């Protein structure tokens, strides 16, 4: 970028962008695997599987492969119920803010920008997690994966959030960590920054033609101005 990006709102992905939640998700996957008499997945495996919501994470854990999420059929009901039960117990227990997140959010807030969260995580887990980590007061709108008919990478959640914030998508920035965030933002007509440290399902986000790669949210705030 050669000049500051003038915007009115910023939307953020949650897992992998604001918060490192892998250890909580791993605990739930281990509990589910134990319930089903299956071997426990590694933390690294879970890190690779995150990104398309809990049902797809469950399918990937059960199959031991990323491509399981491409199957449109739902995961077994008992497995999904087990995962949700264990995740409800683990949610937020080990979650940690990525470096620069708090400074970045405060900087965006200081610029007078509206802010929201767009996540594929179910609302029953999203809202408690934001409360537990102290992030909830920053956001005027939170769109979880089960609130609307179509989650990311569909643009619907971003467009809905822009409507709630009364801003144009062209004056909105999406910050995420994966191709799903990139695809959703581009389809919605939003600007998009990507962070390189998150859960990108094995794809280096530097290969995507986004507006910028930012090492931290604090770095992102330095190249933003209010429109």
VEXDRENRO-199449 format. One record per residue (C-alpha): z, x, y; residue in three letters; chain; residue number from 0. Coordinates in Angstrom, 1 decimal. Layout:
+--------+--------+--------+---------+--------+-----+
!      w !      u !      v ! residuo ! cadena ! num !
+--------+--------+--------+---------+--------+-----+
!      Z !      X !      Y !     ALA !      A ! NUM !
...
+--------+--------+--------+---------+--------+-----+
This chain:
+--------+--------+--------+---------+--------+-----+
!      w !      u !      v ! residuo ! cadena ! num !
+--------+--------+--------+---------+--------+-----+
!    0.0 !    0.0 !    0.0 !     UNK !      A !   0 !
!   -0.9 !    1.3 !    3.4 !     UNK !      A !   1 !
!    1.0 !   -1.2 !    5.5 !     UNK !      A !   2 !
!    4.1 !   -3.4 !    5.0 !     UNK !      A !   3 !
!    3.5 !   -6.6 !    3.1 !     UNK !      A !   4 !
!    4.4 !   -9.6 !    5.3 !     UNK !      A !   5 !
!    5.9 !  -12.5 !    3.3 !     UNK !      A !   6 !
!    8.3 !  -15.4 !    3.6 !     UNK !      A !   7 !
!    9.7 !  -15.6 !    0.0 !     UNK !      A !   8 !
!   10.4 !  -13.4 !   -3.0 !     UNK !      A !   9 !
!   10.5 !  -14.6 !   -6.6 !     UNK !      A !  10 !
!   12.1 !  -12.5 !   -9.3 !     UNK !      A !  11 !
!   11.8 !  -12.3 !  -13.1 !     UNK !      A !  12 !
!   15.3 !  -12.1 !  -14.6 !     UNK !      A !  13 !
!   15.5 !  -10.2 !  -17.9 !     UNK !      A !  14 !
!   14.1 !   -6.7 !  -17.5 !     UNK !      A !  15 !
!   13.8 !   -7.0 !  -13.7 !     UNK !      A !  16 !
!   17.2 !   -8.0 !  -12.3 !     UNK !      A !  17 !
!   19.3 !   -7.6 !  -15.4 !     UNK !      A !  18 !
!   19.4 !   -5.5 !  -18.6 !     UNK !      A !  19 !
!   20.3 !   -8.1 !  -21.1 !     UNK !      A !  20 !
!   19.1 !   -6.4 !  -24.3 !     UNK !      A !  21 !
!   22.6 !   -5.7 !  -25.7 !     UNK !      A !  22 !
!   23.5 !   -9.4 !  -25.4 !     UNK !      A !  23 !
!   20.2 !  -10.5 !  -27.0 !     UNK !      A !  24 !
!   20.7 !   -7.9 !  -29.8 !     UNK !      A !  25 !
!   24.2 !   -9.2 !  -30.5 !     UNK !      A !  26 !
!   22.7 !  -12.7 !  -30.9 !     UNK !      A !  27 !
!   19.9 !  -11.4 !  -33.1 !     UNK !      A !  28 !
!   22.4 !   -9.6 !  -35.3 !     UNK !      A !  29 !
!   24.5 !  -12.7 !  -35.7 !     UNK !      A !  30 !
!   21.5 !  -14.8 !  -36.6 !     UNK !      A !  31 !
!   20.3 !  -12.2 !  -39.1 !     UNK !      A !  32 !
!   23.7 !  -12.2 !  -40.7 !     UNK !      A !  33 !
!   23.8 !  -16.0 !  -40.9 !     UNK !      A !  34 !
!   20.4 !  -15.9 !  -42.7 !     UNK !      A !  35 !
!   21.2 !  -13.0 !  -45.0 !     UNK !      A !  36 !
!   18.7 !  -10.7 !  -43.3 !     UNK !      A !  37 !
!   18.9 !   -7.1 !  -42.2 !     UNK !      A !  38 !
!   19.9 !   -6.6 !  -38.6 !     UNK !      A !  39 !
!   17.2 !   -5.5 !  -36.1 !     UNK !      A !  40 !
!   17.6 !   -2.4 !  -34.0 !     UNK !      A !  41 !
!   18.3 !   -2.5 !  -30.3 !     UNK !      A !  42 !
!   14.9 !   -0.9 !  -29.7 !     UNK !      A !  43 !
!   13.2 !   -3.6 !  -31.7 !     UNK !      A !  44 !
!   14.8 !   -6.3 !  -29.6 !     UNK !      A !  45 !
!   13.9 !   -4.5 !  -26.4 !     UNK !      A !  46 !
!   10.2 !   -4.7 !  -27.5 !     UNK !      A !  47 !
!   10.5 !   -8.3 !  -28.5 !     UNK !      A !  48 !
!   11.9 !   -9.7 !  -25.2 !     UNK !      A !  49 !
!    9.6 !  -11.4 !  -22.7 !     UNK !      A !  50 !
!    8.4 !  -14.8 !  -23.9 !     UNK !      A !  51 !
!   11.6 !  -16.8 !  -24.3 !     UNK !      A !  52 !
!   14.1 !  -17.3 !  -27.1 !     UNK !      A !  53 !
!   12.0 !  -19.2 !  -29.6 !     UNK !      A !  54 !
!    9.4 !  -16.4 !  -29.5 !     UNK !      A !  55 !
!   12.1 !  -13.8 !  -29.7 !     UNK !      A !  56 !
!   13.5 !  -15.5 !  -32.8 !     UNK !      A !  57 !
!   10.0 !  -15.6 !  -34.4 !     UNK !      A !  58 !
!    9.5 !  -11.9 !  -33.8 !     UNK !      A !  59 !
!   12.9 !  -11.0 !  -35.2 !     UNK !      A !  60 !
!   12.3 !  -13.0 !  -38.3 !     UNK !      A !  61 !
!    8.8 !  -11.6 !  -38.8 !     UNK !      A !  62 !
!    9.6 !   -8.1 !  -37.7 !     UNK !      A !  63 !
!    6.5 !   -8.0 !  -35.6 !     UNK !      A !  64 !
!    5.3 !   -8.6 !  -32.0 !     UNK !      A !  65 !
!    2.4 !  -10.8 !  -33.1 !     UNK !      A !  66 !
!    4.6 !  -13.5 !  -34.5 !     UNK !      A !  67 !
!    4.8 !  -14.9 !  -30.9 !     UNK !      A !  68 !
!    1.1 !  -15.7 !  -31.1 !     UNK !      A !  69 !
!    1.7 !  -18.3 !  -33.8 !     UNK !      A !  70 !
!    2.1 !  -21.6 !  -31.9 !     UNK !      A !  71 !
!    4.4 !  -23.1 !  -34.5 !     UNK !      A !  72 !
!    8.1 !  -23.2 !  -33.6 !     UNK !      A !  73 !
!   10.7 !  -21.0 !  -35.3 !     UNK !      A !  74 !
!   12.8 !  -22.4 !  -38.1 !     UNK !      A !  75 !
!   15.4 !  -24.8 !  -36.7 !     UNK !      A !  76 !
!   18.3 !  -23.2 !  -38.5 !     UNK !      A !  77 !
!   17.4 !  -19.7 !  -37.2 !     UNK !      A !  78 !
!   16.9 !  -21.0 !  -33.6 !     UNK !      A !  79 !
!   20.2 !  -22.9 !  -33.7 !     UNK !      A !  80 !
!   22.0 !  -19.8 !  -35.0 !     UNK !      A !  81 !
!   20.5 !  -17.5 !  -32.4 !     UNK !      A !  82 !
!   21.4 !  -19.9 !  -29.6 !     UNK !      A !  83 !
!   25.0 !  -20.2 !  -30.8 !     UNK !      A !  84 !
!   25.5 !  -16.5 !  -31.0 !     UNK !      A !  85 !
!   23.8 !  -15.9 !  -27.7 !     UNK !      A !  86 !
!   26.0 !  -18.5 !  -26.0 !     UNK !      A !  87 !
!   28.9 !  -16.3 !  -27.0 !     UNK !      A !  88 !
!   27.3 !  -13.0 !  -26.0 !     UNK !      A !  89 !
!   25.5 !  -14.1 !  -22.8 !     UNK !      A !  90 !
!   26.5 !  -11.9 !  -20.0 !     UNK !      A !  91 !
!   29.0 !   -9.9 !  -22.0 !     UNK !      A !  92 !
!   27.1 !   -6.6 !  -21.8 !     UNK !      A !  93 !
!   24.5 !   -7.6 !  -19.1 !     UNK !      A !  94 !
!   24.1 !   -5.0 !  -16.3 !     UNK !      A !  95 !
!   22.2 !   -4.9 !  -13.0 !     UNK !      A !  96 !
!   19.4 !   -2.4 !  -13.0 !     UNK !      A !  97 !
!   19.8 !    0.4 !  -10.4 !     UNK !      A !  98 !
!   18.8 !   -0.8 !   -6.9 !     UNK !      A !  99 !
!   18.9 !   -4.5 !   -7.6 !     UNK !      A ! 100 !
!   21.9 !   -5.3 !   -5.5 !     UNK !      A ! 101 !
!   20.8 !   -3.2 !   -2.6 !     UNK !      A ! 102 !
!   17.3 !   -4.7 !   -2.8 !     UNK !      A ! 103 !
!   18.6 !   -8.3 !   -2.8 !     UNK !      A ! 104 !
!   20.8 !   -7.6 !    0.2 !     UNK !      A ! 105 !
!   17.8 !   -6.1 !    2.0 !     UNK !      A ! 106 !
!   15.6 !   -9.1 !    1.3 !     UNK !      A ! 107 !
!   18.4 !  -11.3 !    2.4 !     UNK !      A ! 108 !
!   18.8 !   -9.4 !    5.6 !     UNK !      A ! 109 !
!   15.1 !   -9.9 !    6.3 !     UNK !      A ! 110 !
!   15.6 !  -13.6 !    6.2 !     UNK !      A ! 111 !
!   13.5 !  -14.2 !    3.1 !     UNK !      A ! 112 !
!   13.9 !  -17.1 !    0.7 !     UNK !      A ! 113 !
!   14.5 !  -16.0 !   -2.8 !     UNK !      A ! 114 !
!   14.2 !  -17.5 !   -6.3 !     UNK !      A ! 115 !
!   14.3 !  -16.6 !  -10.0 !     UNK !      A ! 116 !
!   11.5 !  -17.5 !  -12.4 !     UNK !      A ! 117 !
!   12.5 !  -16.9 !  -16.0 !     UNK !      A ! 118 !
!   11.5 !  -18.0 !  -19.5 !     UNK !      A ! 119 !
!   15.1 !  -18.0 !  -20.5 !     UNK !      A ! 120 !
!   16.5 !  -21.5 !  -21.1 !     UNK !      A ! 121 !
!   18.5 !  -23.0 !  -18.3 !     UNK !      A ! 122 !
!   21.7 !  -23.3 !  -20.4 !     UNK !      A ! 123 !
!   21.8 !  -19.5 !  -20.5 !     UNK !      A ! 124 !
!   20.2 !  -18.7 !  -17.2 !     UNK !      A ! 125 !
!   22.7 !  -20.3 !  -14.9 !     UNK !      A ! 126 !
!   25.8 !  -19.0 !  -16.6 !     UNK !      A ! 127 !
!   24.3 !  -15.5 !  -16.6 !     UNK !      A ! 128 !
!   23.6 !  -15.6 !  -12.9 !     UNK !      A ! 129 !
!   27.1 !  -16.8 !  -12.2 !     UNK !      A ! 130 !
!   28.7 !  -14.2 !  -14.5 !     UNK !      A ! 131 !
!   26.8 !  -11.3 !  -12.8 !     UNK !      A ! 132 !
!   27.4 !  -12.6 !   -9.3 !     UNK !      A ! 133 !
!   23.7 !  -13.0 !   -8.5 !     UNK !      A ! 134 !
!   23.6 !  -16.8 !   -8.2 !     UNK !      A ! 135 !
!   24.4 !  -17.0 !   -4.4 !     UNK !      A ! 136 !
!   21.3 !  -15.0 !   -3.6 !     UNK !      A ! 137 !
!   18.8 !  -17.6 !   -4.9 !     UNK !      A ! 138 !
!   17.8 !  -20.9 !   -3.4 !     UNK !      A ! 139 !
!   15.8 !  -21.9 !   -6.5 !     UNK !      A ! 140 !
!   16.1 !  -21.0 !  -10.1 !     UNK !      A ! 141 !
!   13.3 !  -22.1 !  -12.5 !     UNK !      A ! 142 !
!   14.2 !  -21.6 !  -16.2 !     UNK !      A ! 143 !
!   11.8 !  -21.7 !  -19.1 !     UNK !      A ! 144 !
!   12.6 !  -25.2 !  -20.2 !     UNK !      A ! 145 !
!   12.7 !  -26.9 !  -16.8 !     UNK !      A ! 146 !
!    8.9 !  -27.5 !  -16.5 !     UNK !      A ! 147 !
!    6.2 !  -28.3 !  -19.1 !     UNK !      A ! 148 !
!    4.6 !  -24.8 !  -18.9 !     UNK !      A ! 149 !
!    6.5 !  -21.5 !  -18.5 !     UNK !      A ! 150 !
!    5.1 !  -18.1 !  -17.5 !     UNK !      A ! 151 !
!    2.4 !  -16.8 !  -17.8 !     UNK !      A ! 152 !
!    1.3 !  -20.2 !  -16.6 !     UNK !      A ! 153 !
!    1.5 !  -20.4 !  -12.7 !     UNK !      A ! 154 !
!    3.3 !  -23.7 !  -12.8 !     UNK !      A ! 155 !
!    6.9 !  -22.3 !  -12.3 !     UNK !      A ! 156 !
!    5.8 !  -20.2 !   -9.4 !     UNK !      A ! 157 !
!    3.9 !  -23.0 !   -7.7 !     UNK !      A ! 158 !
!    6.9 !  -25.3 !   -8.2 !     UNK !      A ! 159 !
!    9.3 !  -22.8 !   -6.7 !     UNK !      A ! 160 !
!    7.0 !  -22.2 !   -3.7 !     UNK !      A ! 161 !
!    7.0 !  -26.0 !   -3.2 !     UNK !      A ! 162 !
!   10.8 !  -26.1 !   -3.3 !     UNK !      A ! 163 !
!   11.1 !  -23.2 !   -0.9 !     UNK !      A ! 164 !
!    8.4 !  -24.8 !    1.4 !     UNK !      A ! 165 !
!    6.3 !  -21.6 !    1.5 !     UNK !      A ! 166 !
!    2.7 !  -20.9 !    0.7 !     UNK !      A ! 167 !
!    2.0 !  -18.9 !   -2.5 !     UNK !      A ! 168 !
!   -0.1 !  -16.5 !   -0.3 !     UNK !      A ! 169 !
!    3.1 !  -15.7 !    1.6 !     UNK !      A ! 170 !
!    5.2 !  -15.2 !   -1.6 !     UNK !      A ! 171 !
!    5.9 !  -12.1 !   -3.6 !     UNK !      A ! 172 !
!    6.6 !  -12.1 !   -7.3 !     UNK !      A ! 173 !
!    8.5 !   -9.1 !   -8.7 !     UNK !      A ! 174 !
!    8.5 !   -8.7 !  -12.5 !     UNK !      A ! 175 !
!    8.3 !   -6.3 !  -15.3 !     UNK !      A ! 176 !
!    5.5 !   -7.5 !  -17.6 !     UNK !      A ! 177 !
!    1.9 !   -8.8 !  -17.8 !     UNK !      A ! 178 !
!    3.2 !  -12.3 !  -18.0 !     UNK !      A ! 179 !
!    4.7 !  -12.0 !  -14.5 !     UNK !      A ! 180 !
!    1.5 !  -10.4 !  -13.3 !     UNK !      A ! 181 !
!   -0.7 !  -13.2 !  -14.8 !     UNK !      A ! 182 !
!    1.5 !  -15.9 !  -13.5 !     UNK !      A ! 183 !
!    1.6 !  -14.5 !  -10.0 !     UNK !      A ! 184 !
!   -2.2 !  -13.9 !   -9.8 !     UNK !      A ! 185 !
!   -2.9 !  -17.4 !  -11.1 !     UNK !      A ! 186 !
!   -0.6 !  -18.9 !   -8.5 !     UNK !      A ! 187 !
!   -2.1 !  -16.9 !   -5.7 !     UNK !      A ! 188 !
!    1.1 !  -14.8 !   -5.0 !     UNK !      A ! 189 !
!    1.4 !  -11.1 !   -4.3 !     UNK !      A ! 190 !
!    2.9 !   -9.2 !   -7.2 !     UNK !      A ! 191 !
!    5.0 !   -6.0 !   -7.6 !     UNK !      A ! 192 !
!    6.0 !   -4.7 !  -11.0 !     UNK !      A ! 193 !
!    8.9 !   -2.5 !  -12.0 !     UNK !      A ! 194 !
!    8.3 !    0.1 !  -14.7 !     UNK !      A ! 195 !
!   11.7 !    0.0 !  -16.4 !     UNK !      A ! 196 !
!   11.8 !   -3.5 !  -17.9 !     UNK !      A ! 197 !
!   10.6 !   -5.3 !  -21.0 !     UNK !      A ! 198 !
!    6.9 !   -5.1 !  -21.1 !     UNK !      A ! 199 !
!    6.1 !   -5.8 !  -24.8 !     UNK !      A ! 200 !
!    4.7 !   -2.3 !  -25.2 !     UNK !      A ! 201 !
!    2.2 !   -2.4 !  -22.4 !     UNK !      A ! 202 !
!    2.6 !    0.0 !  -19.5 !     UNK !      A ! 203 !
!    2.6 !   -2.1 !  -16.4 !     UNK !      A ! 204 !
!    1.1 !    0.7 !  -14.5 !     UNK !      A ! 205 !
!   -2.2 !   -0.2 !  -16.1 !     UNK !      A ! 206 !
!   -2.2 !   -3.6 !  -14.4 !     UNK !      A ! 207 !
!   -3.9 !   -4.1 !  -11.1 !     UNK !      A ! 208 !
!   -0.8 !   -5.3 !   -9.2 !     UNK !      A ! 209 !
!   -0.1 !   -4.9 !   -5.5 !     UNK !      A ! 210 !
!    2.4 !   -2.1 !   -6.2 !     UNK !      A ! 211 !
!    4.6 !   -0.4 !   -8.8 !     UNK !      A ! 212 !
!    8.1 !   -0.1 !   -7.4 !     UNK !      A ! 213 !
!   10.7 !    2.0 !   -9.1 !     UNK !      A ! 214 !
!   13.6 !   -0.3 !   -7.9 !     UNK !      A ! 215 !
!   14.0 !   -3.5 !   -5.9 !     UNK !      A ! 216 !
!   15.5 !   -1.3 !   -3.1 !     UNK !      A ! 217 !
!   12.2 !    0.5 !   -2.9 !     UNK !      A ! 218 !
!   10.3 !   -2.8 !   -2.8 !     UNK !      A ! 219 !
!   12.4 !   -4.0 !    0.1 !     UNK !      A ! 220 !
!   11.3 !   -0.9 !    2.1 !     UNK !      A ! 221 !
!    7.7 !   -2.0 !    2.1 !     UNK !      A ! 222 !
!    8.3 !   -5.6 !    3.0 !     UNK !      A ! 223 !
!    8.5 !   -7.4 !    6.3 !     UNK !      A ! 224 !
!    9.0 !  -11.1 !    7.1 !     UNK !      A ! 225 !
!    5.8 !  -13.0 !    8.0 !     UNK !      A ! 226 !
+--------+--------+--------+---------+--------+-----+
